[in-house]
Amino acid sequence: MSIFTKILGNAAEKELKKARLLVEEINQLESKFKSFSSEQFKEKTAEFKKRLNPSAGGKETLDDLLPEAFALVREAAKRTLGQRHFDVQMVGAVVLHQGKIAEMKTGEGKTLAATPAIYLNALSGQGVHVVTVNDYLSRRDTNWMGPAYRLLGLSCACLNHEKAYLFEPKSSPDKN
């Protein structure tokens, strides 16, 4: 370890420490959404969009909304997918939102970990595109995560080399 690392610390560790602090805040907000109805999830999404929109009087940034939005996504995933994001997945989502690289191994939940960052960035109204390595994964992940995005009031679609479709719970290709 160099003298500079001893004095200044490791840059990656500093970033992870900041992300972990955000996850602590997310954890504290989580209970706020336990009693939400399906309609309240959509209403909260509309509220977030308004809070971001300067022409609607919004003055907040995506970073301002991050803890609350991530807590909302965690509850949506728990309800629709039966899966609650682990804290380490939320750290990965924070890092992903910041435009940095979050390395995760096979089976550690990359697809689920991406949902909070995808949701948060979709609130800007500019759309979010997720690229994966093959058509099978794009179809699988659209069908898997689609219910959570739907509960949150977002649309979810899949585009691959054979066809494209908008996620609809009863008409998804893998459900027929």
VMD Tcl script that builds the backbone (N, CA, C; Angstrom):
set m [mol new atoms 528]
animate dup $m
set s [atomselect $m all]
$s set {name element resname resid chain x y z} {
  {N N MET 1 A 0.847 -1.173 0.000}
  {CA C MET 1 A 0.000 0.000 0.000}
  {C C MET 1 A 0.893 1.238 0.000}
  {N N SER 2 A 0.576 2.146 -0.901}
  {CA C SER 2 A 1.400 3.354 -1.007}
  {C C SER 2 A 1.067 4.330 0.119}
  {N N ILE 3 A 1.951 5.260 0.310}
  {CA C ILE 3 A 1.749 6.299 1.327}
  {C C ILE 3 A 0.511 7.137 0.999}
  {N N PHE 4 A 0.270 7.344 -0.322}
  {CA C PHE 4 A -0.900 8.128 -0.733}
  {C C PHE 4 A -2.199 7.403 -0.387}
  {N N THR 5 A -2.223 6.093 -0.608}
  {CA C THR 5 A -3.408 5.307 -0.270}
  {C C THR 5 A -3.642 5.321 1.233}
  {N N LYS 6 A -2.567 5.241 1.999}
  {CA C LYS 6 A -2.702 5.279 3.456}
  {C C LYS 6 A -3.286 6.612 3.921}
  {N N ILE 7 A -2.862 7.687 3.289}
  {CA C ILE 7 A -3.314 9.020 3.696}
  {C C ILE 7 A -4.682 9.353 3.109}
  {N N LEU 8 A -4.823 9.156 1.802}
  {CA C LEU 8 A -6.038 9.567 1.102}
  {C C LEU 8 A -7.109 8.488 1.047}
  {N N GLY 9 A -6.722 7.241 1.212}
  {CA C GLY 9 A -7.672 6.138 1.126}
  {C C GLY 9 A -7.856 5.672 -0.304}
  {N N ASN 10 A -8.529 4.565 -0.448}
  {CA C ASN 10 A -8.810 3.965 -1.742}
  {C C ASN 10 A -10.051 4.640 -2.337}
  {N N ALA 11 A -9.967 5.105 -3.574}
  {CA C ALA 11 A -11.077 5.826 -4.212}
  {C C ALA 11 A -12.324 4.956 -4.319}
  {N N ALA 12 A -12.159 3.698 -4.682}
  {CA C ALA 12 A -13.307 2.800 -4.812}
  {C C ALA 12 A -13.993 2.599 -3.463}
  {N N GLU 13 A -13.213 2.446 -2.416}
  {CA C GLU 13 A -13.790 2.274 -1.082}
  {C C GLU 13 A -14.562 3.517 -0.645}
  {N N LYS 14 A -14.055 4.684 -1.010}
  {CA C LYS 14 A -14.761 5.926 -0.671}
  {C C LYS 14 A -16.116 5.977 -1.365}
  {N N GLU 15 A -16.141 5.575 -2.639}
  {CA C GLU 15 A -17.395 5.565 -3.395}
  {C C GLU 15 A -18.376 4.559 -2.797}
  {N N LEU 16 A -17.881 3.396 -2.431}
  {CA C LEU 16 A -18.741 2.379 -1.830}
  {C C LEU 16 A -19.291 2.841 -0.483}
  {N N LYS 17 A -18.486 3.554 0.268}
  {CA C LYS 17 A -18.943 4.067 1.561}
  {C C LYS 17 A -20.103 5.048 1.362}
  {N N LYS 18 A -19.977 5.926 0.362}
  {CA C LYS 18 A -21.058 6.871 0.055}
  {C C LYS 18 A -22.318 6.128 -0.362}
  {N N ALA 19 A -22.153 5.094 -1.190}
  {CA C ALA 19 A -23.300 4.309 -1.650}
  {C C ALA 19 A -23.965 3.590 -0.478}
  {N N ARG 20 A -23.167 3.067 0.435}
  {CA C ARG 20 A -23.723 2.372 1.606}
  {C C ARG 20 A -24.517 3.329 2.493}
  {N N LEU 21 A -24.076 4.570 2.585}
  {CA C LEU 21 A -24.829 5.566 3.355}
  {C C LEU 21 A -26.188 5.827 2.711}
  {N N LEU 22 A -26.217 5.872 1.388}
  {CA C LEU 22 A -27.494 6.030 0.688}
  {C C LEU 22 A -28.398 4.826 0.939}
  {N N VAL 23 A -27.833 3.640 0.952}
  {CA C VAL 23 A -28.620 2.428 1.201}
  {C C VAL 23 A -29.206 2.458 2.613}
  {N N GLU 24 A -28.478 2.977 3.571}
  {CA C GLU 24 A -29.026 3.126 4.926}
  {C C GLU 24 A -30.254 4.034 4.901}
  {N N GLU 25 A -30.178 5.104 4.128}
  {CA C GLU 25 A -31.319 6.018 4.000}
  {C C GLU 25 A -32.493 5.321 3.305}
  {N N ILE 26 A -32.200 4.547 2.273}
  {CA C ILE 26 A -33.231 3.778 1.561}
  {C C ILE 26 A -33.912 2.814 2.528}
  {N N ASN 27 A -33.128 2.131 3.327}
  {CA C ASN 27 A -33.673 1.175 4.297}
  {C C ASN 27 A -34.627 1.854 5.275}
  {N N GLN 28 A -34.307 3.071 5.681}
  {CA C GLN 28 A -35.168 3.800 6.611}
  {C C GLN 28 A -36.487 4.212 5.963}
  {N N LEU 29 A -36.475 4.430 4.646}
  {CA C LEU 29 A -37.680 4.852 3.931}
  {C C LEU 29 A -38.562 3.682 3.501}
  {N N GLU 30 A -38.022 2.497 3.527}
  {CA C GLU 30 A -38.710 1.323 2.976}
  {C C GLU 30 A -40.104 1.106 3.559}
  {N N SER 31 A -40.261 1.243 4.853}
  {CA C SER 31 A -41.555 0.968 5.495}
  {C C SER 31 A -42.645 1.943 5.053}
  {N N LYS 32 A -42.249 3.078 4.540}
  {CA C LYS 32 A -43.189 4.099 4.074}
  {C C LYS 32 A -44.122 3.569 2.979}
  {N N PHE 33 A -43.659 2.563 2.219}
  {CA C PHE 33 A -44.415 2.097 1.059}
  {C C PHE 33 A -45.095 0.748 1.265}
  {N N LYS 34 A -44.957 0.161 2.433}
  {CA C LYS 34 A -45.530 -1.165 2.690}
  {C C LYS 34 A -47.048 -1.195 2.532}
  {N N SER 35 A -47.715 -0.125 2.879}
  {CA C SER 35 A -49.182 -0.101 2.824}
  {C C SER 35 A -49.724 0.501 1.524}
  {N N PHE 36 A -48.862 0.805 0.583}
  {CA C PHE 36 A -49.304 1.406 -0.680}
  {C C PHE 36 A -50.208 0.451 -1.460}
  {N N SER 37 A -51.256 1.015 -2.055}
  {CA C SER 37 A -52.089 0.260 -2.995}
  {C C SER 37 A -51.412 0.302 -4.361}
  {N N SER 38 A -51.899 -0.512 -5.284}
  {CA C SER 38 A -51.342 -0.510 -6.645}
  {C C SER 38 A -51.427 0.882 -7.261}
  {N N GLU 39 A -52.532 1.550 -7.033}
  {CA C GLU 39 A -52.713 2.883 -7.603}
  {C C GLU 39 A -51.734 3.886 -6.994}
  {N N GLN 40 A -51.425 3.745 -5.731}
  {CA C GLN 40 A -50.504 4.671 -5.072}
  {C C GLN 40 A -49.080 4.577 -5.633}
  {N N PHE 41 A -48.684 3.399 -6.119}
  {CA C PHE 41 A -47.368 3.282 -6.761}
  {C C PHE 41 A -47.322 4.172 -8.001}
  {N N LYS 42 A -48.371 4.104 -8.804}
  {CA C LYS 42 A -48.433 4.914 -10.028}
  {C C LYS 42 A -48.505 6.406 -9.692}
  {N N GLU 43 A -49.271 6.736 -8.658}
  {CA C GLU 43 A -49.377 8.132 -8.229}
  {C C GLU 43 A -48.023 8.661 -7.753}
  {N N LYS 44 A -47.273 7.824 -7.059}
  {CA C LYS 44 A -45.953 8.244 -6.575}
  {C C LYS 44 A -45.018 8.486 -7.752}
  {N N THR 45 A -45.107 7.642 -8.777}
  {CA C THR 45 A -44.300 7.846 -9.982}
  {C C THR 45 A -44.652 9.185 -10.623}
  {N N ALA 46 A -45.943 9.484 -10.726}
  {CA C ALA 46 A -46.369 10.772 -11.294}
  {C C ALA 46 A -45.855 11.930 -10.437}
  {N N GLU 47 A -45.890 11.766 -9.121}
  {CA C GLU 47 A -45.372 12.801 -8.219}
  {C C GLU 47 A -43.871 13.015 -8.436}
  {N N PHE 48 A -43.128 11.921 -8.543}
  {CA C PHE 48 A -41.686 12.037 -8.790}
  {C C PHE 48 A -41.421 12.799 -10.085}
  {N N LYS 49 A -42.164 12.468 -11.137}
  {CA C LYS 49 A -41.971 13.137 -12.429}
  {C C LYS 49 A -42.243 14.635 -12.303}
  {N N LYS 50 A -43.275 14.978 -11.542}
  {CA C LYS 50 A -43.607 16.391 -11.333}
  {C C LYS 50 A -42.505 17.097 -10.543}
  {N N ARG 51 A -41.971 16.426 -9.540}
  {CA C ARG 51 A -40.906 17.016 -8.723}
  {C C ARG 51 A -39.637 17.267 -9.537}
  {N N LEU 52 A -39.479 16.541 -10.640}
  {CA C LEU 52 A -38.313 16.714 -11.517}
  {C C LEU 52 A -38.538 17.754 -12.609}
  {N N ASN 53 A -39.798 18.057 -12.891}
  {CA C ASN 53 A -40.152 18.897 -14.037}
  {C C ASN 53 A -40.154 20.385 -13.678}
  {N N PRO 54 A -39.179 21.144 -14.172}
  {CA C PRO 54 A -39.119 22.577 -13.853}
  {C C PRO 54 A -40.365 23.347 -14.298}
  {N N SER 55 A -40.969 22.953 -15.420}
  {CA C SER 55 A -42.155 23.670 -15.896}
  {C C SER 55 A -43.376 23.392 -15.020}
  {N N ALA 56 A -43.312 22.356 -14.181}
  {CA C ALA 56 A -44.393 22.054 -13.245}
  {C C ALA 56 A -44.024 22.512 -11.833}
  {N N GLY 57 A -42.969 23.314 -11.739}
  {CA C GLY 57 A -42.534 23.824 -10.445}
  {C C GLY 57 A -41.556 22.919 -9.720}
  {N N GLY 58 A -41.167 21.837 -10.370}
  {CA C GLY 58 A -40.224 20.901 -9.749}
  {C C GLY 58 A -38.813 21.452 -9.741}
  {N N LYS 59 A -38.121 21.245 -8.649}
  {CA C LYS 59 A -36.754 21.758 -8.517}
  {C C LYS 59 A -35.775 20.673 -8.093}
  {N N GLU 60 A -36.244 19.437 -8.064}
  {CA C GLU 60 A -35.387 18.360 -7.582}
  {C C GLU 60 A -34.640 17.687 -8.730}
  {N N THR 61 A -33.609 16.968 -8.367}
  {CA C THR 61 A -32.814 16.211 -9.334}
  {C C THR 61 A -33.046 14.716 -9.095}
  {N N LEU 62 A -32.572 13.910 -10.021}
  {CA C LEU 62 A -32.657 12.458 -9.836}
  {C C LEU 62 A -31.960 12.042 -8.544}
  {N N ASP 63 A -30.827 12.648 -8.265}
  {CA C ASP 63 A -30.098 12.312 -7.035}
  {C C ASP 63 A -30.905 12.660 -5.784}
  {N N ASP 64 A -31.692 13.738 -5.855}
  {CA C ASP 64 A -32.544 14.101 -4.723}
  {C C ASP 64 A -33.602 13.025 -4.461}
  {N N LEU 65 A -34.124 12.454 -5.542}
  {CA C LEU 65 A -35.190 11.459 -5.434}
  {C C LEU 65 A -34.682 10.048 -5.149}
  {N N LEU 66 A -33.391 9.824 -5.332}
  {CA C LEU 66 A -32.836 8.471 -5.292}
  {C C LEU 66 A -33.269 7.642 -4.078}
  {N N PRO 67 A -33.087 8.088 -2.860}
  {CA C PRO 67 A -33.437 7.212 -1.730}
  {C C PRO 67 A -34.912 6.800 -1.725}
  {N N GLU 68 A -35.780 7.759 -1.946}
  {CA C GLU 68 A -37.214 7.473 -1.925}
  {C C GLU 68 A -37.620 6.594 -3.111}
  {N N ALA 69 A -37.100 6.894 -4.293}
  {CA C ALA 69 A -37.425 6.112 -5.489}
  {C C ALA 69 A -36.910 4.680 -5.366}
  {N N PHE 70 A -35.708 4.514 -4.864}
  {CA C PHE 70 A -35.148 3.170 -4.706}
  {C C PHE 70 A -35.956 2.367 -3.683}
  {N N ALA 71 A -36.397 3.013 -2.606}
  {CA C ALA 71 A -37.222 2.321 -1.609}
  {C C ALA 71 A -38.555 1.892 -2.221}
  {N N LEU 72 A -39.118 2.729 -3.083}
  {CA C LEU 72 A -40.371 2.396 -3.763}
  {C C LEU 72 A -40.183 1.189 -4.680}
  {N N VAL 73 A -39.100 1.163 -5.432}
  {CA C VAL 73 A -38.815 0.035 -6.325}
  {C C VAL 73 A -38.615 -1.246 -5.521}
  {N N ARG 74 A -37.951 -1.138 -4.411}
  {CA C ARG 74 A -37.721 -2.319 -3.567}
  {C C ARG 74 A -39.057 -2.933 -3.149}
  {N N GLU 75 A -39.997 -2.092 -2.743}
  {CA C GLU 75 A -41.319 -2.597 -2.341}
  {C C GLU 75 A -42.078 -3.158 -3.540}
  {N N ALA 76 A -41.978 -2.505 -4.685}
  {CA C ALA 76 A -42.653 -2.999 -5.896}
  {C C ALA 76 A -42.118 -4.374 -6.290}
  {N N ALA 77 A -40.819 -4.560 -6.216}
  {CA C ALA 77 A -40.218 -5.855 -6.553}
  {C C ALA 77 A -40.637 -6.924 -5.546}
  {N N LYS 78 A -40.699 -6.539 -4.297}
  {CA C LYS 78 A -41.095 -7.494 -3.260}
  {C C LYS 78 A -42.519 -7.997 -3.529}
  {N N ARG 79 A -43.399 -7.079 -3.919}
  {CA C ARG 79 A -44.795 -7.449 -4.163}
  {C C ARG 79 A -45.001 -8.233 -5.446}
  {N N THR 80 A -44.388 -7.783 -6.506}
  {CA C THR 80 A -44.666 -8.386 -7.811}
  {C C THR 80 A -43.781 -9.578 -8.133}
  {N N LEU 81 A -42.561 -9.563 -7.667}
  {CA C LEU 81 A -41.602 -10.613 -8.008}
  {C C LEU 81 A -41.327 -11.555 -6.840}
  {N N GLY 82 A -41.753 -11.142 -5.651}
  {CA C GLY 82 A -41.452 -11.933 -4.466}
  {C C GLY 82 A -39.985 -11.859 -4.079}
  {N N GLN 83 A -39.310 -10.806 -4.533}
  {CA C GLN 83 A -37.887 -10.645 -4.242}
  {C C GLN 83 A -37.616 -9.246 -3.697}
  {N N ARG 84 A -36.903 -9.191 -2.592}
  {CA C ARG 84 A -36.493 -7.912 -2.010}
  {C C ARG 84 A -35.015 -7.723 -2.319}
  {N N HIS 85 A -34.675 -6.561 -2.835}
  {CA C HIS 85 A -33.268 -6.264 -3.131}
  {C C HIS 85 A -32.436 -6.366 -1.856}
  {N N PHE 86 A -31.334 -7.076 -1.939}
  {CA C PHE 86 A -30.371 -7.083 -0.843}
  {C C PHE 86 A -29.651 -5.732 -0.840}
  {N N ASP 87 A -29.093 -5.362 0.294}
  {CA C ASP 87 A -28.379 -4.089 0.380}
  {C C ASP 87 A -27.263 -3.996 -0.661}
  {N N VAL 88 A -26.560 -5.089 -0.893}
  {CA C VAL 88 A -25.462 -5.065 -1.865}
  {C C VAL 88 A -25.994 -4.806 -3.282}
  {N N GLN 89 A -27.206 -5.274 -3.581}
  {CA C GLN 89 A -27.813 -4.983 -4.880}
  {C C GLN 89 A -28.186 -3.505 -4.978}
  {N N MET 90 A -28.610 -2.926 -3.865}
  {CA C MET 90 A -28.922 -1.496 -3.860}
  {C C MET 90 A -27.648 -0.672 -4.037}
  {N N VAL 91 A -26.547 -1.124 -3.456}
  {CA C VAL 91 A -25.259 -0.455 -3.678}
  {C C VAL 91 A -24.935 -0.502 -5.170}
  {N N GLY 92 A -25.122 -1.664 -5.785}
  {CA C GLY 92 A -24.894 -1.797 -7.222}
  {C C GLY 92 A -25.775 -0.860 -8.021}
  {N N ALA 93 A -27.030 -0.698 -7.611}
  {CA C ALA 93 A -27.954 0.205 -8.302}
  {C C ALA 93 A -27.503 1.659 -8.180}
  {N N VAL 94 A -27.028 2.042 -7.008}
  {CA C VAL 94 A -26.513 3.411 -6.814}
  {C C VAL 94 A -25.343 3.655 -7.755}
  {N N VAL 95 A -24.419 2.715 -7.783}
  {CA C VAL 95 A -23.232 2.835 -8.634}
  {C C VAL 95 A -23.642 2.906 -10.107}
  {N N LEU 96 A -24.592 2.065 -10.503}
  {CA C LEU 96 A -25.082 2.065 -11.884}
  {C C LEU 96 A -25.718 3.410 -12.233}
  {N N HIS 97 A -26.558 3.928 -11.338}
  {CA C HIS 97 A -27.176 5.240 -11.574}
  {C C HIS 97 A -26.118 6.328 -11.764}
  {N N GLN 98 A -25.037 6.230 -11.043}
  {CA C GLN 98 A -23.973 7.232 -11.136}
  {C C GLN 98 A -23.144 7.093 -12.407}
  {N N GLY 99 A -23.476 6.097 -13.230}
  {CA C GLY 99 A -22.762 5.915 -14.490}
  {C C GLY 99 A -21.440 5.197 -14.340}
  {N N LYS 100 A -21.276 4.554 -13.225}
  {CA C LYS 100 A -20.037 3.815 -12.972}
  {C C LYS 100 A -20.273 2.333 -13.232}
  {N N ILE 101 A -19.233 1.564 -13.187}
  {CA C ILE 101 A -19.332 0.131 -13.439}
  {C C ILE 101 A -19.462 -0.610 -12.118}
  {N N ALA 102 A -20.473 -1.458 -12.044}
  {CA C ALA 102 A -20.680 -2.307 -10.873}
  {C C ALA 102 A -20.473 -3.746 -11.325}
  {N N GLU 103 A -19.378 -4.343 -10.930}
  {CA C GLU 103 A -19.087 -5.716 -11.338}
  {C C GLU 103 A -19.783 -6.690 -10.397}
  {N N MET 104 A -20.581 -7.576 -10.992}
  {CA C MET 104 A -21.278 -8.598 -10.215}
  {C C MET 104 A -21.128 -9.934 -10.931}
  {N N LYS 105 A -20.982 -10.986 -10.160}
  {CA C LYS 105 A -20.803 -12.320 -10.728}
  {C C LYS 105 A -22.146 -12.931 -11.119}
  {N N THR 106 A -22.088 -13.990 -11.900}
  {CA C THR 106 A -23.279 -14.737 -12.276}
  {C C THR 106 A -24.008 -15.191 -11.015}
  {N N GLY 107 A -25.317 -14.953 -11.001}
  {CA C GLY 107 A -26.131 -15.388 -9.875}
  {C C GLY 107 A -26.244 -14.410 -8.727}
  {N N GLU 108 A -25.598 -13.256 -8.826}
  {CA C GLU 108 A -25.656 -12.274 -7.732}
  {C C GLU 108 A -26.817 -11.294 -7.875}
  {N N GLY 109 A -27.591 -11.437 -8.934}
  {CA C GLY 109 A -28.789 -10.617 -9.067}
  {C C GLY 109 A -28.608 -9.319 -9.821}
  {N N LYS 110 A -27.896 -9.359 -10.925}
  {CA C LYS 110 A -27.672 -8.138 -11.719}
  {C C LYS 110 A -28.981 -7.568 -12.259}
  {N N THR 111 A -29.855 -8.457 -12.739}
  {CA C THR 111 A -31.116 -8.002 -13.323}
  {C C THR 111 A -31.949 -7.261 -12.288}
  {N N LEU 112 A -32.095 -7.840 -11.118}
  {CA C LEU 112 A -32.851 -7.191 -10.049}
  {C C LEU 112 A -32.132 -5.935 -9.568}
  {N N ALA 113 A -30.820 -5.988 -9.467}
  {CA C ALA 113 A -30.042 -4.840 -8.993}
  {C C ALA 113 A -30.193 -3.630 -9.906}
  {N N ALA 114 A -30.425 -3.860 -11.182}
  {CA C ALA 114 A -30.541 -2.746 -12.130}
  {C C ALA 114 A -31.881 -2.019 -12.033}
  {N N THR 115 A -32.909 -2.662 -11.489}
  {CA C THR 115 A -34.251 -2.069 -11.527}
  {C C THR 115 A -34.365 -0.702 -10.851}
  {N N PRO 116 A -33.763 -0.461 -9.688}
  {CA C PRO 116 A -33.903 0.882 -9.104}
  {C C PRO 116 A -33.287 1.978 -9.980}
  {N N ALA 117 A -32.117 1.709 -10.547}
  {CA C ALA 117 A -31.458 2.708 -11.399}
  {C C ALA 117 A -32.248 2.930 -12.686}
  {N N ILE 118 A -32.795 1.861 -13.248}
  {CA C ILE 118 A -33.614 1.982 -14.459}
  {C C ILE 118 A -34.836 2.835 -14.159}
  {N N TYR 119 A -35.534 2.513 -13.071}
  {CA C TYR 119 A -36.727 3.270 -12.699}
  {C C TYR 119 A -36.403 4.747 -12.477}
  {N N LEU 120 A -35.403 5.017 -11.667}
  {CA C LEU 120 A -35.048 6.399 -11.354}
  {C C LEU 120 A -34.760 7.193 -12.619}
  {N N ASN 121 A -33.977 6.639 -13.512}
  {CA C ASN 121 A -33.609 7.367 -14.722}
  {C C ASN 121 A -34.760 7.470 -15.711}
  {N N ALA 122 A -35.716 6.546 -15.648}
  {CA C ALA 122 A -36.901 6.631 -16.502}
  {C C ALA 122 A -37.797 7.799 -16.085}
  {N N LEU 123 A -37.708 8.220 -14.843}
  {CA C LEU 123 A -38.537 9.327 -14.356}
  {C C LEU 123 A -38.274 10.626 -15.102}
  {N N SER 124 A -37.115 10.746 -15.714}
  {CA C SER 124 A -36.777 11.964 -16.455}
  {C C SER 124 A -37.598 12.096 -17.726}
  {N N GLY 125 A -38.256 11.013 -18.145}
  {CA C GLY 125 A -39.068 11.040 -19.356}
  {C C GLY 125 A -38.275 10.843 -20.627}
  {N N GLN 126 A -36.998 10.576 -20.507}
  {CA C GLN 126 A -36.151 10.415 -21.688}
  {C C GLN 126 A -35.978 8.956 -22.091}
  {N N GLY 127 A -36.575 8.049 -21.367}
  {CA C GLY 127 A -36.467 6.629 -21.682}
  {C C GLY 127 A -35.163 6.043 -21.199}
  {N N VAL 128 A -35.183 4.757 -20.995}
  {CA C VAL 128 A -34.000 4.017 -20.569}
  {C C VAL 128 A -33.907 2.778 -21.441}
  {N N HIS 129 A -32.736 2.511 -21.940}
  {CA C HIS 129 A -32.503 1.319 -22.754}
  {C C HIS 129 A -31.506 0.424 -22.035}
  {N N VAL 130 A -31.854 -0.841 -21.918}
  {CA C VAL 130 A -30.980 -1.824 -21.289}
  {C C VAL 130 A -30.540 -2.792 -22.374}
  {N N VAL 131 A -29.263 -3.004 -22.484}
  {CA C VAL 131 A -28.716 -3.904 -23.494}
  {C C VAL 131 A -28.199 -5.151 -22.796}
  {N N THR 132 A -28.517 -6.292 -23.356}
  {CA C THR 132 A -28.014 -7.547 -22.806}
  {C C THR 132 A -27.391 -8.371 -23.927}
  {N N VAL 133 A -26.755 -9.459 -23.570}
  {CA C VAL 133 A -25.912 -10.167 -24.535}
  {C C VAL 133 A -26.657 -11.029 -25.538}
  {N N ASN 134 A -27.905 -11.412 -25.254}
  {CA C ASN 134 A -28.603 -12.244 -26.232}
  {C C ASN 134 A -30.115 -12.077 -26.134}
  {N N ASP 135 A -30.804 -12.571 -27.162}
  {CA C ASP 135 A -32.255 -12.429 -27.237}
  {C C ASP 135 A -32.974 -13.157 -26.100}
  {N N TYR 136 A -32.475 -14.314 -25.736}
  {CA C TYR 136 A -33.104 -15.072 -24.653}
  {C C TYR 136 A -33.156 -14.232 -23.377}
  {N N LEU 137 A -32.031 -13.617 -23.004}
  {CA C LEU 137 A -31.989 -12.815 -21.778}
  {C C LEU 137 A -32.871 -11.582 -21.882}
  {N N SER 138 A -32.941 -10.972 -23.050}
  {CA C SER 138 A -33.790 -9.785 -23.186}
  {C C SER 138 A -35.258 -10.158 -22.990}
  {N N ARG 139 A -35.700 -11.274 -23.583}
  {CA C ARG 139 A -37.086 -11.722 -23.394}
  {C C ARG 139 A -37.328 -12.128 -21.938}
  {N N ARG 140 A -36.414 -12.912 -21.387}
  {CA C ARG 140 A -36.568 -13.380 -20.010}
  {C C ARG 140 A -36.675 -12.210 -19.037}
  {N N ASP 141 A -35.767 -11.258 -19.164}
  {CA C ASP 141 A -35.725 -10.149 -18.215}
  {C C ASP 141 A -36.903 -9.197 -18.379}
  {N N THR 142 A -37.386 -9.026 -19.614}
  {CA C THR 142 A -38.577 -8.202 -19.834}
  {C C THR 142 A -39.773 -8.829 -19.129}
  {N N ASN 143 A -39.943 -10.130 -19.305}
  {CA C ASN 143 A -41.065 -10.823 -18.659}
  {C C ASN 143 A -40.903 -10.906 -17.147}
  {N N TRP 144 A -39.676 -11.035 -16.698}
  {CA C TRP 144 A -39.407 -11.174 -15.273}
  {C C TRP 144 A -39.613 -9.850 -14.541}
  {N N MET 145 A -39.038 -8.763 -15.036}
  {CA C MET 145 A -39.091 -7.472 -14.353}
  {C C MET 145 A -40.309 -6.639 -14.755}
  {N N GLY 146 A -40.952 -7.013 -15.855}
  {CA C GLY 146 A -42.110 -6.267 -16.348}
  {C C GLY 146 A -43.173 -5.990 -15.298}
  {N N PRO 147 A -43.563 -6.973 -14.481}
  {CA C PRO 147 A -44.592 -6.707 -13.474}
  {C C PRO 147 A -44.213 -5.593 -12.490}
  {N N ALA 148 A -42.959 -5.506 -12.117}
  {CA C ALA 148 A -42.529 -4.440 -11.195}
  {C C ALA 148 A -42.629 -3.078 -11.876}
  {N N TYR 149 A -42.144 -3.001 -13.121}
  {CA C TYR 149 A -42.233 -1.727 -13.845}
  {C C TYR 149 A -43.692 -1.333 -14.062}
  {N N ARG 150 A -44.543 -2.314 -14.370}
  {CA C ARG 150 A -45.965 -2.056 -14.594}
  {C C ARG 150 A -46.606 -1.493 -13.321}
  {N N LEU 151 A -46.310 -2.098 -12.168}
  {CA C LEU 151 A -46.854 -1.609 -10.903}
  {C C LEU 151 A -46.439 -0.160 -10.663}
  {N N LEU 152 A -45.230 0.186 -11.070}
  {CA C LEU 152 A -44.704 1.541 -10.880}
  {C C LEU 152 A -45.230 2.531 -11.915}
  {N N GLY 153 A -46.014 2.043 -12.875}
  {CA C GLY 153 A -46.590 2.929 -13.880}
  {C C GLY 153 A -45.721 3.139 -15.099}
  {N N LEU 154 A -44.738 2.270 -15.304}
  {CA C LEU 154 A -43.860 2.374 -16.468}
  {C C LEU 154 A -44.169 1.267 -17.462}
  {N N SER 155 A -43.879 1.522 -18.722}
  {CA C SER 155 A -43.977 0.469 -19.727}
  {C C SER 155 A -42.617 -0.196 -19.863}
  {N N CYS 156 A -42.634 -1.391 -20.393}
  {CA C CYS 156 A -41.413 -2.173 -20.542}
  {C C CYS 156 A -41.538 -2.938 -21.853}
  {N N ALA 157 A -40.524 -2.865 -22.690}
  {CA C ALA 157 A -40.588 -3.532 -23.991}
  {C C ALA 157 A -39.298 -4.279 -24.269}
  {N N CYS 158 A -39.374 -5.172 -25.240}
  {CA C CYS 158 A -38.228 -5.982 -25.640}
  {C C CYS 158 A -38.044 -5.854 -27.147}
  {N N LEU 159 A -36.835 -5.649 -27.557}
  {CA C LEU 159 A -36.496 -5.575 -28.975}
  {C C LEU 159 A -35.346 -6.539 -29.210}
  {N N ASN 160 A -35.562 -7.491 -30.130}
  {CA C ASN 160 A -34.465 -8.388 -30.480}
  {C C ASN 160 A -34.441 -8.581 -31.990}
  {N N HIS 161 A -33.597 -9.437 -32.484}
  {CA C HIS 161 A -33.421 -9.519 -33.933}
  {C C HIS 161 A -34.620 -10.143 -34.644}
  {N N GLU 162 A -35.492 -10.848 -33.946}
  {CA C GLU 162 A -36.654 -11.466 -34.573}
  {C C GLU 162 A -37.899 -10.595 -34.500}
  {N N LYS 163 A -38.134 -9.975 -33.362}
  {CA C LYS 163 A -39.354 -9.194 -33.174}
  {C C LYS 163 A -39.219 -8.277 -31.963}
  {N N ALA 164 A -40.220 -7.433 -31.822}
  {CA C ALA 164 A -40.277 -6.531 -30.678}
  {C C ALA 164 A -41.662 -6.662 -30.055}
  {N N TYR 165 A -41.749 -6.462 -28.762}
  {CA C TYR 165 A -43.056 -6.465 -28.121}
  {C C TYR 165 A -43.026 -5.613 -26.866}
  {N N LEU 166 A -44.209 -5.099 -26.531}
  {CA C LEU 166 A -44.412 -4.349 -25.306}
  {C C LEU 166 A -44.849 -5.340 -24.242}
  {N N PHE 167 A -44.273 -5.270 -23.067}
  {CA C PHE 167 A -44.645 -6.201 -22.011}
  {C C PHE 167 A -46.108 -6.009 -21.650}
  {N N GLU 168 A -46.870 -7.065 -21.744}
  {CA C GLU 168 A -48.251 -7.139 -21.273}
  {C C GLU 168 A -48.345 -8.463 -20.529}
  {N N PRO 169 A -48.779 -8.460 -19.296}
  {CA C PRO 169 A -48.759 -9.687 -18.502}
  {C C PRO 169 A -49.377 -10.915 -19.173}
  {N N LYS 170 A -50.460 -10.737 -19.936}
  {CA C LYS 170 A -51.124 -11.897 -20.532}
  {C C LYS 170 A -50.690 -12.182 -21.959}
  {N N SER 171 A -49.927 -11.280 -22.583}
  {CA C SER 171 A -49.600 -11.487 -23.992}
  {C C SER 171 A -48.107 -11.584 -24.273}
  {N N SER 172 A -47.310 -11.680 -23.240}
  {CA C SER 172 A -45.871 -11.806 -23.451}
  {C C SER 172 A -45.580 -13.117 -24.167}
  {N N PRO 173 A -44.654 -13.122 -25.129}
  {CA C PRO 173 A -44.376 -14.319 -25.916}
  {C C PRO 173 A -44.094 -15.563 -25.084}
  {N N ASP 174 A -43.388 -15.427 -23.990}
  {CA C ASP 174 A -43.040 -16.599 -23.196}
  {C C ASP 174 A -44.203 -17.083 -22.327}
  {N N LYS 175 A -45.296 -16.334 -22.300}
  {CA C LYS 175 A -46.459 -16.722 -21.502}
  {C C LYS 175 A -47.486 -17.463 -22.357}
  {N N ASN 176 A -47.364 -17.405 -23.677}
  {CA C ASN 176 A -48.330 -18.053 -24.584}
  {C C ASN 176 A -47.977 -19.494 -24.828}
}
mol reanalyze $m
mol bondsrecalc $m
mol representation Tube
mol addrep $m
